[in-house]
Amino acid sequence: MDHRSEVREFLTSRRDRLTPDRAGLPAYGGNRRVPGLRREEVALLAGVSVDYYTRLERGDLSGASDTVLDALARALQLDDAETAHLVDLARTANASPTARRPRKQQNTLRPSILRLLDAITEAPALIRNNYFDYVAANPLARALYAPIFAEPNPNSARFAFLDPAAPDFYVEWEKNTQELVATMRGEAGRNPFDKRLTDLVGELSTRSERFRTLWAAHNVRYHRSGVKRIHHPVVGELELAYEAFELPADPGLTLSTYTAEPGSPSADALRVLASWAATTDLPAPRQEGAAAES
């Protein structure tokens, strides 16, 4: 991933989506040659010169101050995830050779994390790394994501884009894949020199047209909470609320839990799934996939 291209395409895509009306600007002239704001309009809103903004949009964020980045985020009406991504892009532009080394991760999960998973007995709970591998899960989570855990190295991104069963498994597959790529964009912004992550993006880009299309949109989002609708091959459709918690002591690892509304059909289905899990030999993810060094 070329950094200057990443910056250029991100800023251009954010400018293209913002109309003068939405930005509170008069739309002079009936024939606008760009779908969104002009560069000079963004420069006006951000309080910088047109030449300086043009330099930024051409991919050169080196030396951009926090004040400039904040003004640019306001001008382009970036949300929290997009603003953090812009800051990450600027941090990369100013990174020293030492800082350009990918971060190292521990090779195994801590016993206390595994005990925590075992202690969660009434809700699916799993841990993924920043390569979207499912590296540990309690029995109910392995049952919930049985088609993914059937693979030797369960990976949610590969399943979503490369497995023909994914569009049936995810009731809202189009929405789910949009959110997945937007989350992956954020990971790539935070870790632009991580070869393993870059290789995953390259693999999916090569093998999935939908991934290529979504990746080119440069959308970014946090994956913290929401609703997941799943058509499970054993218990049918489930609608589950998910919460994702980053583990501060274990950079790159995220704990996700899934719960159903009490008294709902999904709650009933989850109980049936728990009974099925208790009588089925479900594969567990290989621990060494948790955090192999980049």
C-alpha positions as CSV (number, residue, x, y, z in Angstrom):
1,M,0.0,0.0,0.0
2,D,1.6,3.3,-1.2
3,H,1.2,5.9,1.6
4,R,0.9,9.0,-0.6
5,S,-1.8,7.2,-2.6
6,E,-3.6,6.2,0.6
7,V,-3.7,9.9,1.7
8,R,-4.7,11.2,-1.7
9,E,-7.5,8.7,-2.2
10,F,-8.8,9.1,1.4
11,L,-9.0,12.9,1.3
12,T,-10.4,12.9,-2.2
13,S,-13.1,10.4,-1.4
14,R,-14.1,12.5,1.7
15,R,-14.3,15.7,-0.3
16,D,-16.3,14.1,-3.1
17,R,-19.1,13.0,-0.7
18,L,-19.6,16.5,0.8
19,T,-21.9,18.8,-1.1
20,P,-21.8,22.6,-0.8
21,D,-25.3,22.5,0.7
22,R,-24.2,20.0,3.4
23,A,-21.1,22.1,4.1
24,G,-23.1,25.3,4.4
25,L,-21.6,26.9,1.3
26,P,-23.4,28.6,-1.6
27,A,-23.3,26.5,-4.8
28,Y,-22.2,29.1,-7.3
29,G,-22.6,28.1,-10.9
30,G,-24.8,25.4,-12.4
31,N,-22.1,23.2,-13.9
32,R,-19.8,21.8,-11.2
33,R,-17.1,19.5,-12.5
34,V,-16.7,17.6,-9.2
35,P,-19.3,15.6,-7.4
36,G,-18.6,17.2,-4.0
37,L,-16.6,20.2,-2.8
38,R,-13.8,21.9,-4.8
39,R,-10.3,22.0,-3.3
40,E,-10.6,25.7,-2.7
41,E,-13.9,25.2,-0.8
42,V,-12.2,22.7,1.5
43,A,-9.3,25.1,2.0
44,L,-11.7,27.9,2.9
45,L,-13.5,25.8,5.4
46,A,-10.3,24.5,7.0
47,G,-8.7,28.0,7.1
48,V,-5.6,27.1,5.0
49,S,-4.4,28.2,1.6
50,V,-5.5,26.4,-1.5
51,D,-1.8,25.6,-2.3
52,Y,-1.3,24.1,1.1
53,Y,-4.5,22.0,0.9
54,T,-3.6,20.9,-2.6
55,R,-0.2,19.6,-1.2
56,L,-2.0,17.7,1.5
57,E,-4.5,16.1,-0.9
58,R,-1.7,15.1,-3.2
59,G,-0.5,12.8,-0.4
60,D,2.0,14.9,1.6
61,L,0.9,15.1,5.2
62,S,4.5,15.5,6.5
63,G,4.6,18.4,9.0
64,A,0.9,18.8,9.3
65,S,0.1,20.0,12.8
66,D,-2.7,18.8,15.1
67,T,-4.4,22.1,14.5
68,V,-4.4,21.6,10.8
69,L,-5.6,18.0,11.1
70,D,-8.4,19.1,13.4
71,A,-9.4,21.9,11.0
72,L,-9.3,19.5,8.1
73,A,-11.5,16.9,10.0
74,R,-14.1,19.6,10.7
75,A,-14.1,20.9,7.1
76,L,-14.6,17.4,5.7
77,Q,-17.1,16.5,8.5
78,L,-15.1,13.4,9.5
79,D,-16.5,11.2,12.2
80,D,-14.4,9.9,15.1
81,A,-13.1,6.8,13.2
82,E,-12.2,8.9,10.1
83,T,-10.5,11.5,12.2
84,A,-8.4,8.9,13.9
85,H,-7.5,7.4,10.5
86,L,-6.4,10.9,9.3
87,V,-4.2,11.2,12.3
88,D,-2.8,7.7,11.7
89,L,-2.0,8.7,8.1
90,A,-0.2,11.9,9.3
91,R,1.7,9.9,12.0
92,T,2.9,7.5,9.2
93,A,4.0,10.5,7.1
94,N,6.2,11.7,9.9
95,A,7.4,8.3,11.2
96,S,11.1,7.7,11.7
97,P,12.7,4.6,10.3
98,T,12.6,3.0,13.8
99,A,8.8,3.8,14.1
100,R,8.2,2.1,10.7
101,R,8.9,-1.3,12.2
102,P,5.7,-3.3,12.6
103,R,4.8,-3.9,16.3
104,K,5.5,-7.2,17.8
105,Q,2.8,-9.3,19.5
106,Q,2.9,-12.0,22.1
107,N,2.9,-15.6,20.8
108,T,0.3,-17.0,23.2
109,L,-2.8,-15.9,25.0
110,R,-2.4,-15.3,28.7
111,P,-4.0,-17.9,30.9
112,S,-6.2,-15.3,32.6
113,I,-7.8,-14.4,29.2
114,L,-8.5,-18.1,28.5
115,R,-10.1,-18.4,32.0
116,L,-12.3,-15.4,31.2
117,L,-13.6,-17.0,28.1
118,D,-14.3,-20.2,30.0
119,A,-16.2,-18.2,32.6
120,I,-18.6,-16.7,30.0
121,T,-21.0,-19.6,29.8
122,E,-24.3,-18.1,28.6
123,A,-23.1,-15.9,25.7
124,P,-20.9,-16.6,22.8
125,A,-17.5,-15.0,23.4
126,L,-14.4,-15.0,21.2
127,I,-11.1,-13.2,20.7
128,R,-9.8,-12.1,17.3
129,N,-6.5,-10.5,16.4
130,N,-5.9,-7.6,14.1
131,Y,-5.5,-10.0,11.2
132,F,-9.1,-11.0,11.7
133,D,-8.2,-14.5,12.9
134,Y,-10.4,-16.0,15.5
135,V,-7.7,-17.1,18.0
136,A,-9.8,-18.3,20.9
137,A,-13.5,-18.9,21.7
138,N,-15.8,-20.5,24.3
139,P,-17.9,-23.5,23.1
140,L,-21.0,-21.3,22.4
141,A,-19.0,-19.0,20.1
142,R,-17.5,-22.0,18.3
143,A,-21.0,-23.3,17.8
144,L,-22.3,-19.9,16.6
145,Y,-19.5,-19.6,14.1
146,A,-19.3,-23.3,13.3
147,P,-18.8,-22.7,9.5
148,I,-15.8,-20.5,10.2
149,F,-14.3,-22.7,12.9
150,A,-14.5,-25.6,10.5
151,E,-11.4,-24.2,8.9
152,P,-8.0,-25.0,10.4
153,N,-7.2,-21.3,10.8
154,P,-10.5,-19.5,11.2
155,N,-10.5,-16.0,9.7
156,S,-13.6,-13.9,9.5
157,A,-12.3,-11.8,6.5
158,R,-11.4,-14.8,4.4
159,F,-14.7,-16.5,5.2
160,A,-16.8,-13.4,4.5
161,F,-15.3,-12.8,1.0
162,L,-14.0,-16.1,-0.2
163,D,-16.4,-18.7,1.2
164,P,-19.5,-19.2,-1.0
165,A,-21.5,-20.0,2.2
166,A,-21.0,-16.5,3.7
167,P,-23.9,-14.7,1.9
168,D,-26.3,-17.3,3.3
169,F,-24.7,-17.3,6.8
170,Y,-24.8,-13.5,7.2
171,V,-28.3,-12.4,6.7
172,E,-27.0,-8.9,6.0
173,W,-24.0,-9.9,4.1
174,E,-23.6,-6.7,2.1
175,K,-23.8,-4.6,5.3
176,N,-21.5,-7.0,7.2
177,T,-18.8,-6.9,4.4
178,Q,-18.9,-3.1,4.3
179,E,-18.4,-2.9,8.0
180,L,-15.6,-5.5,7.9
181,V,-13.6,-3.7,5.2
182,A,-14.1,-0.3,7.0
183,T,-12.7,-1.9,10.2
184,M,-9.8,-3.4,8.2
185,R,-9.1,0.1,6.8
186,G,-8.7,1.4,10.3
187,E,-6.3,-1.5,11.2
188,A,-4.2,-0.8,8.0
189,G,-4.0,2.9,9.0
190,R,-2.8,2.1,12.5
191,N,-0.3,-0.5,11.2
192,P,0.7,0.4,7.7
193,F,4.1,-1.4,7.9
194,D,2.6,-4.8,9.0
195,K,3.4,-7.2,6.2
196,R,1.0,-9.9,7.4
197,L,-1.9,-7.4,7.3
198,T,-0.8,-6.0,3.9
199,D,-0.6,-9.6,2.6
200,L,-4.1,-10.3,3.8
201,V,-5.4,-7.2,2.0
202,G,-3.5,-8.2,-1.1
203,E,-4.9,-11.7,-1.1
204,L,-8.5,-10.5,-0.7
205,S,-8.0,-7.9,-3.3
206,T,-6.8,-10.5,-5.8
207,R,-9.5,-13.0,-5.1
208,S,-12.6,-11.0,-4.4
209,E,-14.1,-8.3,-6.6
210,R,-16.4,-7.1,-3.8
211,F,-13.5,-6.6,-1.5
212,R,-11.7,-4.6,-4.2
213,T,-14.7,-2.4,-4.6
214,L,-15.2,-1.8,-0.9
215,W,-11.5,-1.2,-0.3
216,A,-11.4,1.4,-3.0
217,A,-14.2,3.4,-1.2
218,H,-11.7,4.2,1.7
219,N,-14.5,4.1,4.3
220,V,-13.3,3.7,8.0
221,R,-15.3,2.7,11.1
222,Y,-14.9,1.4,14.6
223,H,-16.1,-2.1,15.3
224,R,-17.4,-1.6,18.9
225,S,-21.0,-2.5,19.0
226,G,-24.0,-3.4,16.8
227,V,-26.4,-6.1,15.8
228,K,-25.4,-9.2,13.9
229,R,-28.0,-11.3,12.1
230,I,-27.0,-14.9,11.3
231,H,-28.7,-17.7,9.6
232,H,-27.2,-20.7,11.5
233,P,-27.3,-24.1,9.7
234,V,-28.6,-25.8,12.9
235,V,-30.8,-23.4,14.8
236,G,-31.9,-21.0,12.0
237,E,-31.9,-17.2,12.2
238,L,-30.5,-15.3,15.2
239,E,-30.4,-11.6,15.9
240,L,-27.6,-10.9,18.4
241,A,-26.2,-7.7,19.9
242,Y,-22.4,-7.7,19.9
243,E,-20.0,-5.7,22.0
244,A,-16.3,-5.6,21.1
245,F,-13.6,-4.8,23.8
246,E,-10.0,-4.1,22.9
247,L,-7.6,-5.7,25.4
248,P,-5.2,-3.0,26.5
249,A,-2.6,-5.4,27.9
250,D,-2.7,-7.4,24.7
251,P,-2.3,-5.0,21.7
252,G,-4.1,-6.3,18.6
253,L,-6.5,-8.5,20.5
254,T,-10.3,-7.9,20.8
255,L,-12.8,-9.7,22.9
256,S,-16.3,-9.9,21.3
257,T,-19.5,-11.1,23.1
258,Y,-23.0,-11.7,21.6
259,T,-26.3,-11.6,23.5
260,A,-30.0,-12.0,22.6
261,E,-32.9,-10.0,23.8
262,P,-34.5,-11.9,26.7
263,G,-37.6,-13.8,25.8
264,S,-37.0,-13.4,22.0
265,P,-36.9,-16.1,19.4
266,S,-33.1,-15.5,19.2
267,A,-32.8,-16.2,23.0
268,D,-34.6,-19.5,22.5
269,A,-32.4,-20.3,19.5
270,L,-29.3,-19.5,21.5
271,R,-30.3,-22.0,24.2
272,V,-30.9,-24.6,21.6
273,L,-27.4,-23.8,20.2
274,A,-25.9,-24.2,23.6
275,S,-27.5,-27.7,23.9
276,W,-26.1,-28.6,20.5
277,A,-22.7,-27.3,21.4
278,A,-22.7,-29.5,24.6
279,T,-23.2,-32.6,22.5
280,T,-21.0,-31.8,19.5
281,D,-17.3,-32.0,19.2
282,L,-16.5,-28.5,17.9
283,P,-13.0,-27.6,16.7
284,A,-11.1,-25.0,18.6
285,P,-8.8,-22.4,16.9
286,R,-5.1,-23.1,17.0
287,Q,-3.5,-21.0,19.8
288,E,-0.4,-20.2,17.7
289,G,-2.5,-18.1,15.3
290,A,-3.2,-15.7,18.1
291,A,-0.3,-13.4,17.7
292,A,2.4,-14.6,15.5
293,E,5.1,-11.9,15.1
294,S,4.7,-9.8,12.0
